[in-house]
Amino acid sequence: MEMNYCMHCGARLRLREHETEGHPVPWCDTCGDYRFPVFNAAVSAVVFSPDHQHILLIRQYGRPHWILPAGYISKGEDAEDALRRELMEELSLSVRALRFNRSRYFPPSNTLLLNFAVTVEPGEPSPNWEVDSWQWFSIQDARASIKPDSYAERFLQHFLSKGEREIP
């Protein structure tokens, strides 16, 4: 998503070569400064049960598809803390261990998604209003049940393709 106007003064931006970027960057003639892209950041998680035999999938907002838990990162929060907060808020689950999996940019909402694999502490989820339903799936069933052709599916398949399930 290209920025057309300066977020500080509102002036129209123009592309200008930057000596170290290797490509033109939006420039504000009024402020005399480059304006680098601004985007949202969110986290999502492949959530493993404490015994690493099951993966938690959820349904949200009246949609029929099974997906991974996710949420936006708040200002001043790092990704790992945002993930812990989101899992506690949405599902009342505490994170025992986590490992970064991969990231993907999602153009429709101008969001960088940071995905983690997580092991949670023992206990059943207790969802808030954001989660319509949840279910622990065997690893094979999670692969088959997750929303096809989604970022959730790509994140899950990527982590499982590495042949790892233990999260130190």
C-alpha positions as CSV (number, residue, x, y, z in Angstrom):
1,M,0.0,0.0,0.0
2,E,1.7,3.2,-1.2
3,M,1.4,6.3,0.9
4,N,0.3,9.4,-1.1
5,Y,0.2,12.0,1.6
6,C,2.5,12.9,4.6
7,M,1.1,11.6,7.9
8,H,2.6,14.7,9.6
9,C,1.6,17.6,7.5
10,G,-0.8,16.2,4.9
11,A,1.3,17.4,1.9
12,R,1.3,15.2,-1.2
13,L,4.4,12.9,-1.3
14,R,6.6,12.3,-4.3
15,L,9.0,9.4,-4.9
16,R,12.6,10.3,-4.4
17,E,15.8,8.2,-4.7
18,H,17.2,7.3,-1.3
19,E,21.0,6.7,-1.2
20,T,20.8,3.5,0.8
21,E,17.4,2.0,0.1
22,G,18.1,1.0,-3.5
23,H,14.7,2.2,-4.6
24,P,12.6,5.4,-4.5
25,V,11.0,6.3,-1.2
26,P,8.1,8.7,-0.6
27,W,9.4,12.2,0.2
28,C,7.6,15.2,1.8
29,D,8.9,18.5,0.3
30,T,7.2,20.4,3.1
31,C,8.8,18.5,6.0
32,G,12.0,17.7,4.1
33,D,11.9,14.1,5.1
34,Y,11.4,10.6,3.8
35,R,8.1,8.8,4.8
36,F,8.5,5.1,5.1
37,P,5.5,2.7,4.9
38,V,3.2,2.5,7.8
39,F,1.2,-0.7,8.4
40,N,-0.7,-2.7,11.0
41,A,1.0,-5.6,12.8
42,A,-0.8,-8.7,14.1
43,V,0.1,-12.1,15.6
44,S,-1.3,-15.5,15.1
45,A,-0.5,-18.9,16.6
46,V,-0.3,-22.6,15.9
47,V,-1.5,-23.6,19.4
48,F,-0.3,-27.0,20.6
49,S,-1.7,-28.8,23.6
50,P,0.7,-29.4,26.5
51,D,1.4,-33.0,25.2
52,H,2.0,-31.7,21.7
53,Q,-0.6,-34.1,20.3
54,H,-3.3,-31.6,19.4
55,I,-3.7,-28.2,17.8
56,L,-6.4,-25.7,18.8
57,L,-8.5,-24.2,16.0
58,I,-11.2,-21.6,16.4
59,R,-14.2,-20.1,14.6
60,Q,-14.9,-16.4,14.9
61,Y,-17.4,-13.7,14.0
62,G,-20.1,-16.1,12.6
63,R,-17.8,-17.5,9.9
64,P,-17.9,-21.3,9.3
65,H,-14.1,-21.8,8.9
66,W,-11.6,-23.2,11.4
67,I,-8.7,-20.8,11.7
68,L,-5.7,-20.0,14.1
69,P,-6.2,-17.6,17.0
70,A,-4.9,-14.1,16.1
71,G,-5.0,-10.5,17.1
72,Y,-3.4,-7.1,16.6
73,I,-0.3,-5.9,18.4
74,S,-1.0,-2.8,20.5
75,K,1.2,0.3,20.4
76,G,4.3,-0.2,22.6
77,E,3.8,-4.0,22.8
78,D,6.2,-6.6,21.4
79,A,4.9,-9.5,19.3
80,E,5.5,-12.1,21.9
81,D,3.7,-10.2,24.6
82,A,0.8,-9.4,22.2
83,L,0.5,-13.2,21.5
84,R,0.4,-14.0,25.2
85,R,-2.2,-11.3,25.8
86,E,-4.4,-12.4,22.9
87,L,-4.5,-16.0,23.9
88,M,-5.3,-15.0,27.5
89,E,-8.0,-12.5,26.4
90,E,-9.7,-14.7,23.8
91,L,-9.3,-18.2,25.2
92,S,-8.0,-17.9,28.9
93,L,-4.9,-19.9,27.9
94,S,-1.4,-19.3,29.3
95,V,1.6,-19.7,27.0
96,R,4.3,-22.2,28.3
97,A,6.6,-21.8,25.3
98,L,6.6,-20.1,21.9
99,R,8.8,-20.1,18.8
100,F,8.6,-17.8,15.8
101,N,7.3,-19.6,12.7
102,R,7.1,-17.1,9.8
103,S,5.5,-13.8,8.6
104,R,3.3,-12.8,5.7
105,Y,2.0,-9.5,4.6
106,F,-1.8,-9.3,4.2
107,P,-2.7,-6.6,1.6
108,P,-6.5,-6.3,2.3
109,S,-5.9,-4.8,5.8
110,N,-2.3,-3.6,5.2
111,T,-1.2,-5.9,8.0
112,L,2.1,-7.7,8.6
113,L,1.2,-11.1,10.3
114,L,3.7,-12.6,12.6
115,N,3.0,-16.3,13.3
116,F,4.3,-18.3,16.2
117,A,4.0,-21.9,17.3
118,V,2.9,-22.1,20.9
119,T,2.6,-24.7,23.7
120,V,0.0,-23.8,26.2
121,E,-0.3,-24.7,29.9
122,P,-2.8,-27.4,30.9
123,G,-6.4,-26.3,31.0
124,E,-9.5,-26.0,28.8
125,P,-10.0,-22.8,26.8
126,S,-12.7,-20.4,28.1
127,P,-13.4,-18.2,25.1
128,N,-14.6,-14.6,25.2
129,W,-17.1,-13.0,22.9
130,E,-14.6,-13.0,19.9
131,V,-14.5,-16.8,19.7
132,D,-17.7,-18.6,18.5
133,S,-16.3,-22.1,19.0
134,W,-13.0,-23.9,19.6
135,Q,-11.8,-27.5,19.2
136,W,-8.6,-29.5,19.8
137,F,-7.8,-31.4,16.6
138,S,-5.3,-34.2,16.1
139,I,-2.4,-32.9,13.9
140,Q,-3.8,-34.7,10.9
141,D,-7.3,-33.5,11.4
142,A,-6.1,-29.9,12.0
143,R,-4.4,-30.0,8.5
144,A,-7.6,-31.3,7.0
145,S,-10.0,-28.9,8.9
146,I,-8.2,-25.5,8.7
147,K,-9.6,-23.0,6.2
148,P,-8.2,-23.9,2.8
149,D,-6.1,-21.5,0.9
150,S,-5.8,-19.2,3.9
151,Y,-2.8,-17.6,5.7
152,A,-3.8,-19.8,8.7
153,E,-3.3,-22.9,6.5
154,R,0.0,-21.7,5.2
155,F,1.3,-20.9,8.7
156,L,0.2,-24.3,9.9
157,Q,1.6,-26.3,7.0
158,H,4.9,-24.4,7.1
159,F,5.4,-25.2,10.8
160,L,4.4,-28.8,10.4
161,S,6.6,-29.2,7.3
162,K,9.7,-28.6,9.4
163,G,8.9,-31.8,11.3
164,E,9.0,-30.1,14.6
165,R,6.4,-30.2,17.3
166,E,8.4,-29.6,20.5
167,I,8.6,-25.9,21.3
168,P,11.4,-25.3,23.8
